[in-house]
Amino acid sequence: MNSVDLSEVLLDEMVILDREPFKDKDDMFNVMTRQFETAGLVSDAGAFKKALEFGADLHGQYDCHPSREM
């Protein structure tokens, strides 16, 4: 398996360390959207948030769990 050096992938603006834990997934998406938009990493905050939500929904629908029958 290949390794990834996160310092080569993540920008400083993408790391959020100085805040209280997120209340829930929606809170995390809101914080990420604001942070990335403010840093100029996202040009369309609405589309970015929808993509995060879609990805989370898709992951939840197709995530495999040992107890789930396929």
N, C-alpha and C positions, 0 to 999 in steps of 0.2 A: 504494500500500500504506500502511495506517495505521501510525503508530509508537506504541510503548508506552513509557511512562516507568516503568521498573522500580521506582523509588522509590515509585510510587503503587500498585504491585501487590504487591510483596514486603514482608513485615514484617521487622523486624530479627531476630526469632527464627527466621526461615526461612533466614537466611544463615549458613553455616558456613565460616569462613575460617581459623581457628586450629587446624588439625590436619594430620596427615600425609595424603598422598593415599590414597584408598580402595584396598583390596586388590583388590576386585572389586565387581560389581553388588550382591551380597548384603550385603557390608560397608556399602556406601553406603545400602542400604535399611534396615539395622539402625540405623545412625547417624541417618538422617533420622527414623525412627520414634521412637527415644528422644528426640531433640531436640524434635520436635514434640509428643510426649506431655508432656514435662517443661514445655514452654512453655504447655501448655493448649490447643494448636491442634488436638489429636487426642483424641477421647474414647474411641475403641476402637482401641488400637494394633494388635491382631491384624488387624482388618478393614482398617485403613489399609495395613499391610504386604502383605496379600493383594491389595489394589487396585493397589499399586505393581507387584507381581509379575505380575499379570494384564495390566496395561497394557504392561509390558516384553515379555511373551510375545506379546501381540497385535501390538505394533509389529514385533517380529522376524518374525512370520509374514506380515505384509502390507506390509512395507517394500519399496519398489521399488528395484532396483539396475539400472544399465544392462546388466549382464551376465546378469541373470535373465530368462528367458523368461516371458511372461505367458500 
